[in-house]
Amino acid sequence: MADEKRVFLSSDDAYLFGQGTHYDIYKKLGAHPSVEKNKKGYFFGVWAPNATAVHVTGSFNDWNEESHPLQRMEECGIWTAFYPGIKENELYKFLITTQSGEKIYKADPFANYAELRPGTASKTTDLSGFRWTDKSYYDGLKKKDSNRLPVAIYECHIGSWMKHPDGTEDGFYSYREFADRLVKYLKEMQYTHIELMGIAEHPFDGSWGYQVTGYYAPTSRYGTPKDFMYLVNLMHKHDIGVILDWVPAHFCPDAHGLARFDGNCIFEDPDPRKGEHPDWGTRIFNFEKNEVRNYLIANALYWIKEFHIDGLRVDAVASMLYLDYGKQDGQWVANKYGGKENLDAIAFFRHLNSVVRGTYPNVLMIAEESTAWPGITAPLEKDGLYFTFKWNMGWMHDFCDYMKLDPYFRRGAHNMLTFAMSYNEAENYILPLSHDEVVHLKCSMLEKMPGFRVDKFANLRAGYTFMFGHAGKKLLFMGQEFAQSREWSEKRELDWFLLEDPLHAGMKNYVRDLLKIYRKYPSMYLHDNSWQGFEWINADDGDRSIYSFFRKDGTGKGDLLFVINMTPMQREAFRVGVPREGTYTKLLDSSEEQYGGSAGGGVPSKIKSVPGLCDYRDHSIGFDLPPYAALVFLIPKAPAGPLKKAK
């Protein structure tokens, strides 16, 4: 064992856990290598307040039910024991005798490793001894405000990103193999972060990791906990942040998991109106309990401290905030004021984010919240929940609904793409095109687009340009960057063979160049949550379905102009007002052949502005605007001194 020391659980530990403030409780509960009286073994601890007896049983004792009992700490309902001779990688479960005399086998809620499904046992492991080499990465993050940094997230499912050619049934790459391949791709594409789905242990592949049984165990599908450490460490070596999907909203009801853990409901509320999600068939954490809140807050810190995770994307926040979420009348219980707000979940989020962000200011806490709940990213002193970012689900729905429209009908829906800027200052947003948008018969992003095949690609290039130009951080799900044709399935790898097709290869190259521009120019990300960074040129050109705006960084040295044509109509002698006079340099043109376009790059690479009123601006530039074209221009530098507003 790499770290030989005695592990024990004191009365102080038990007290803090009961108060909900033992943020290192995962180092005491679970199974940990320990040394007592010069004998190496494992220390076991489990919270089972209603049990009449607890034994640990496993491969080390041939699953004997009686040979390894745990002793109860009466004041808190925690059971502990040390047993010498137990080694790493042994299977084990807790055998709990309930108040009715029933004996139930449970996986360890704090286990750091688990048996590969369909097995359900926990495994002894040792997290110590991994050699981290990411100090310089962390040094580079100090005193940086994530709101003023580029954040371009690649959402990824390890098991289906790419399959191993070894012919095995699952075809999974290990964490290490996956990391070695993925890091090259992310560097090429210029993403800043990877967001990993389904890392915490879960029994069913089809849940994608959103129905968890092992909150403290990186799934064994892809290797060991130290293999996962290798993945994170390698990403940091290349300045790529790692975000995990985190699911405190509900948990898996499987018999070996947290549900009715000691014969009673200790993690969930026994009242099904409070403790169950009828739509999902899952159990809801009971946030009234200090120990339950502690279990989850310590879990968030565990991933950050032990695995150097850079952010947690918190799944299904709305389902936690609203007591009636997904429920009919009679299926939920109002709060003490008669409202539908979950007061305990609100308190949990404030506690969680104050601890995580207060301790680790650079860690991103991201809420997937689908309603207009106020103050998701507001500070605690303003009654906010204090998340770093919120997924802008309203923008996502409007964007997808608009892009699916036949271009003829887009003129009547023009405001669907302008609306999000009207509330952009309300939160710190991420614009997500996630896995949820390309499953369950919603079609892939490409197949959402109208028109013939070549039109679909042109539409998608224009749509992505609008997304990257719009205020807000960015997220794309894997495969969207090269216009995956089929919906995503966890059972198969992405259709990498599509990159042999020039249209798909062109889309990949286009997204890569969008990302390069996004990262190169601070105007694209510096002022995402205010009008300081975004200004419409013409937000009302609905008859022609053209959007024009510019991004600005406050210095006038790297501002960018966007012009996007959302119809198949070429606009000859098109003119657009510009913020200042000078020569405009074309940085990106979605109609160029290298990206799959057919216009042959007809828009000049440099265009000099001319005086004259246009779009309420004193100067304009003119060119033939190709069909479905998206253009990005570098705006000439502003003259020295304060910028003058156009008349």
N, C-alpha and C positions, 0 to 999 in steps of 0.2 A: 504494500500500500504506500502511495506516494507521501501521505501526510499522517504520520503515526501520532495520534493524540487521543485522549479520552473524551468521548462525547457523553454528556449527561443532561438531564432536564431538571432544572432547579425549581423551587417554589416561586422564585422571582420570574422565571420563564413562564410558568403556568399562570401567574397573576397577570403578566403583560398580555398573554394570549387571551385571557378572559376579558381584558380591557379593550382588546382589538388593536393593540399598538406594538406587538412583537414582530417587527419587520424582518427579523432573521429567523422566524420560527421554523422555516424549512430546513434549517441546519440542525434542528433538534427533533422534529417529528419526521417520520419516514424511516429509512434504513441508512445508517452511516457507518463507515469503517471506524473502528475504535480500538483502543488498547486499555485493558484493565489487568492489573497484577502481572504485567509483562506478557500478557496473552492477547494476540490479535483476534479480532472477530468483528461482529456488527452489533450496533446499538439500534434497537427498534423503538419507535414511539408512535402512538396512534390515539386520536381523539375519538372516544366512543363512550359518551357519558351514560348511555342507557344500557350498556352491556353488563351482563353478570359475570362474564369471563371472556378473556381474549388470549388466544394462542397464535404464535407464528408457526407456520408449517410450510414446507417446501421441499425442494430437491435435496437439500442438505440433511433432512431427516426422514427421507422417503415419505413425505407428506403425513407424518405421524401427527395425530390430532392432539396429543396430550403432553408430548415431551418438552415443549418449549412455551410455557405460560408467560404472560406478561403480568406485571403488578400494577395495580390501580393507585393513582394519586387521587385520594378521595375528594379533595377540594375542587378538582377541575374536570374530572372524568377522562384524564389522559392515562394511558397504559404504557409502561415502558419495560424494557429488559435488555441486558447485554448477554450475548452468547458467543463464547470463544470458538474458534475453529471454522466459522462460516467465512467463505471466501467470496471473491467477486464473481459475478455472473451466475449466481444461484437463483433459481426461481423461488418465489415465495408469495404467500397470501396471508392475510389475517383471518383466522377462524374466530368468529364472534358468536358467542352464546347470548341470545336475546333474552328479554325478560319473560318471554313465553316458553323458554327452553329450546327454541329452534337454534340450529347451528347454521350459520351462513358464511360463505367464503367471499372475502372482499379484497380487491386489489388495493394497494397502498395509495391513499390520496396524495401523499407527498413523494411517491416513488420518482426517482430520477431516470429510470429506465424500465422498459416493459418488454414482455414477450411479444414476438411477432404475431400479429393476428393470423389465424383465428384464436390462438392462445390468448388467455386473459390474465396471466400471472404477472406480477412485478418481478424485476430482476435487481439483485444487489449490484451496485456499481460504485465507483470512486471518481468524483468530479475533479479532485485535486491533481496537480502535476502537469496540466497542459501549459505549454510555454507560449504565452501571448506575446506578439511582437507589434502591437498596434499603438504603442505610446505616441508615436509621431502623428498618427491619425487623430488621436484625441487632443493632442497639443494644438493641432490645426483648427479644432472646433471651438476652442476656448474663446469666450466673450463674443461669440457670433450670434446674431439674431436670425433664427430660421425663417422669419417672415421676410427677411431681406436677402435671402440666398436662393439660388436656383434649386428647385425640388422637382425632379422628373422621375417618377416612380414606374418601375416595370413590375407589374403584379404577375406572380408566377406560381404555378403548381408543380412541385418537383417531379412527381410521379408521371406527369404527362407532358412535360416540356420536351423531353426527348427520351426515347426508349433505348435501353442497352441492346446492342446487337448480339448478345450472348445466347439468345433464344430461350431464356427463362420465362416462366409463365407471367410474372409481373413485369419483367424487363426494367426494373428500377436501377437507375444509377445510384451509387452511394452518395452521401453528402459530399465526400471528397471528390469523386469523379464529376459530379454535377457542378461543384464549385469551379473546378479546373476548366470546364467547358464554358460555363456561363460567364465567368469573369471576362473572358476574351470577347464574348458577344456584347456584354454591357459596355465594355470599353470602346468597342467599335461603334456602337450605337449612341454613346454619350449619355446614357442614363446616369442619374446621380444616386438613385436608391433602388434596391430590390425589395419588394414586399412578398413574403412567402405565405402561401395559404397552407393550413392544415399541418402545423408542426407539432403541436401538443398531441399526445397519444389519443387515438380514437379507434373504435373497433370496425367501423364501416367505411370503406373507401368512398362510397357514393355520398357520404355526408360532407366530403371535401375537407373534413377536419373541423366542422362547425358543431358536431355533437361529441363532446370531449369526455373521456374517462380519466385521463392522466394529465392534469394541468401542469405538473412539474417534470414531465418526461418528454423529451424530443422523440417523435415517433421512431420506432425501431425499423420501420419499413426501409429506411435509407442508411441505417448504421447505428453507431453508438453516440452517446452524448459528446464524446471528444471528437468524433467525426464531424458533428455539427459545429463544435467550436472551431475546427479547421476551416469550415465554410465561412464563418463570420470573420475569422482572422484574415483569410485570403481576400475577402471583399474589402476589408479595411486597408490592407496593404495597397490596394488599388483605389483608395479614396471613394469607395462605394458604401453607402449606409445600408443597414439591414433592418427592415421593419417586419414585424410578425403580426398576423391576424390573431387577435386575442378575444376570447368569447366568455365574458362574465355574465352574459344575458341569460344563459340557460345551460343545462348539462344533460348528458346522455342518461336515459333511464335504465340502461342495461344492468342486469343483476349483480355484476361484479363491481359496479361503479359507485357513485356517491349516493344514489337514490336509496332511501331508507337504510342508511349505512349501518346502523347498529340495531336494526329492527324498528327503529323510529326515524322520523324525519328530522335529521339534525342539520343538513345542508339546505333543505327546502322546507317550506311551510306545509304542515299537514293538511291544511284546507286547500283542496284542489283549485278553488277560485283564486287563491294566491300563489299556489305552488306548482301549477301546471300550465303549459302552453298548449291549448287544444289543437291549434293548427299544426304545430311542429311535433307533438307527442313527446315533449321534453319537460324537464323539471326546471323551476325557477329558483335561483338562489334566494334565501331568506335574509335580506339585508337588515332586518331588525336585530340580528344576532351579531354581537361583537366578533365572535370566533369566525363566522362566515366572512365578514368583511375583512378580517385579518388574513384569512386563507387566501383571498383574492389579491389584496394589496401586497402581501408578501410575495405572491406569485408574480405580479408585475415586476417587483424589484428583483426577484430571482432571475428572470430572463435578462434583465439589464446588468446585474452584477456578475452573475456566473457565466453568461454567454455573450456579454458585451453588445446586446441588442440596442439599436439606435432609436427604435420607435415601436409603439404598439398601436395598431389600428383596431379600435374597439368596435366589435361587431354589434349590430342591432341595438344601438343605444336607445332608439325610440321605444322599443319593446320594454325597456327598463324604466323609462321615464313615465310611461302611461300605464296605469293599472288596468285599463280596458283594452289594451293593445291586442288585436286579433281575437277579441272576445265579444260575445253577445250579452244582452241583458240577462242577469242572473248568473253569469259566469265570472263576475269580478266583484270586489268589495271596495267601496269608496274609502278615501282616507278620513282622518278624524275630523276634517272640515267639510266632508261631503263631496270633495273633488276627486278627479281621476288622476291627479299627479301623485307619483310614488315618492313620498317625502323621504323614505329611507334610501332609495336609489339616488336621489339628489344629494343627500348627505354623503353617501358612499363616493360619488364622483368627485365631490369637493375634497374629501379626505384623500382619495386616491391621487388626484392631480396635484394637490398641495404637497404631498410627500414625494411623489415621483419628480415633478418639475422643480420642487424646492431643493431636492437632493441632486438631481441631474438636469440642469437647465437646458442642455442640448438634446435631451431625449424628446422625440416627437410623440405627443399623445393626440391621436387622430380619432375623431368621432364619425362613425357612419350613422348619421342621424337624418331621418327622412322627412321631418316635419319643420315647422317654423318656430320650434321652441326657442325662446330668446336667450341670448347670452351663452351659447355653447362654448365659445372661445373667449368670453369676457373674463376679466380677473375676478377673484373671489370678493374683493372689496366692492365690486359692482354687482354682487349677487350672481356672478357667472359660474359656470362649471369649470372654467380654466383649462379647457383643452387647447392644444397648440393650433390644430386645424380641424375643420369640419368638411366632410365630403359635401359638395354642392349638388345634392340629388335633384333639386329643382332645375338647375342648369342642365344636368344630364338628361332628364326627361324631355325638357323643351328641345334640346339639341337633337336627340334621337327622333322625336316626333317630327321635327321640321325636316330633317335630312331624309326621312322616309317619304316625304310628300313628292308627288309629281311636280316638276318645276313650274307648271302652269298654275298650281295652287299655292305656290310659295308667296306670291304677292299678297295674298290675304292672311298670311301667317308671319309676316316680316318681324313683328314685335316679339315672336318667340325667341329670337336670337338676341334681341336688344334688351329684353326684360331683366336679365340677371344683373346687368350693370346698375340697375336702379336700386338694388339692395346689396350691392357688392361690399359696402362698408359695414354691413351688419355683423359679419364674421370674417375670420381668416379662412379662406376657402381653398380646397383642392377640387379641381375639375376631374371627375372620375369617369372613365369608360372601362368598367371592371368586368369580371367574369360574369356577373349577374346580367349583363346586357347581351350576352352571346350564348345563352342556354334556354332550355324550356320553350323551344319553338319561337324564340324572339329573333332568330336568324343571326348570322355573323354580322359584323359591322359592314362588310362588303355587300352582303345580300340584303341589307336594309335599304341600300341605295336604289333609286329608280333608274330606269333606262336600260339600254343595251349594255353588254359587258364593258365596253370601253368607257361608257358613260358612268357606270358604277365606280370605276376606279377614279375617274376625274372628279366625281362628286365627293368621294372619300378624301382625296387629296385636298380639295377645297375645304371640306369639313374639318380635317385635322389642322389646317392652317388657321382657321377661325379659332379653334380650341387653343392652339399654342399662342395666338396673338391676344386672346382674351385674358383679362386679369384673373389670377388664381394659379396655384401650383398645378402640376399635371400628373395624371396617372393613366397608363394604358395597360390593358391586360395582354399577356403573351399571345403572339399570333396576329394581333391587330396591327402590328407594325409592318407586316408584309401582306395584309389583307387576306387572312385565312378565310377560305370559302365556306367551310362547314362550321356548324356550331361546335363549341368546345365540348369534349367529353374527357372525363378523368381516366377512361379506359384505354385511350390511345394517345400517341404522341402528336404534336403539331404536324401539320402537313408541310414539312420542310421541302418536299419535292417540288412544291409550287415555285420555289425560288429559281427553278429552271425556266420558268415562264417570264418573259421580259416585263409584263405588267406587274407581276408580284415582286420581282426583283426591283423594278422601278419604284414601287411603293416603299419597299424597305429603305432604299437609298434616299427617298424623299423624306421619310420620317427621321432618318439619320441626320440629314442636312437641316431639318427643322430643329432637331435637338442641338445641333452645333450652334445654330444662331441663338437659340434660347439660352444656352450657357455662356455664349461669348458676350452678349450685350446685356448689361445690367438693367436697361430699360424694360426688359422682358420680365423681370422678377422683383426689382428693388422696391417698388411701391404697389404691390399686388392688392392691398386692401384699402386703397384710397384713390381718389381722382387725381392725385399727384402723378400717377403712373399711366393713366389711360385717358384718352380724349377722342370722342367721336369727330370725324370729319363730316360724315353724313350718315345719320342713323335712320333716315326716313326715306331712303330710295327704294321703297317697296315695289313700285311698279316695275322696276328693272331687277329687283332682288339683288342689289349690289350693296355690300357693306364696306365702308371705308373708315378707318380710325388710325390713331398712332399711339405708340407706347413711348414713354419719356422717363428719363432718369433724374431730371432736375439739373443736370449740368449742360444739356443741349449738345453733348458730344457724341452720343450714340443712340439717338432716337430713331425709331423705325416706323415706316408707313405701311399699312396693310390695305390692299384693295382686293376684294373677293367677289367674284361673279358666280351666283348660285343658279344660273340658267344656262341652257345650251346655246343661247343667242350671243353672237359676237357683237360687241358694241364698238363700231368704228368711230374714230375721232373722239373717243371718250376723254373727258376731262375730269380731273379731281382737284379740289382745292387742297393747298398744302400749307403747313404752318409757317414756312418762311421761304424766302427766295434762295436760289442756288441750284446746283446740279445734284440730282437724285440718282443714286447708284442702285441698280437692281441687285439684290442679294439672292432672291429665290423666285422661281417662276414654275408653277406646277404644270404648265402646258408644254414644257420642254420635253423632247423625245427621250432624254435620259431617264425621265421619271415615268414614262409611259404615255406622255402627251403627244399631240399631233400638230401642235402649232409651230414646232421647229424653232422656238425661242424668238418669235417675231417681235416681242417687245424689246426696244433698245436697252442696252446695258446701262446707258447713262442718258438722263433726260433733264434738260435745263428748264427751270420754271419760267413762266412768263407772267407779267403783271396783268391784272384784271380780276374783277370780282367773280368768284366761283365757290359755291358751298360756303358762302359768307366769309371767304378768305380773300386776301388781297393778291394772292398768287396761285397759279395752278400748273399742273403738268398734263400733257396729253399724249395718248397712244391708242392703238387699236387693242381693245380688251378682248382676249380670246374667250371662247365658250368655257364655262366651268373653270375659269382661271383664278388662281390665287397668287398674288404678287406681293413681295416684301421688298421695300426700298429703304436704303440708308438715307436718312434725312441729313442735309448738309449741316455742318456745325453752326451753332448759334454764335452770333458776334459776342465779343467780350462784354461783360456787364450784365445787368438784369435783362431777362427775356422780355420782349415787348409783346403784348397781346395783340392779336389781329383785330382790326376794326370791325 
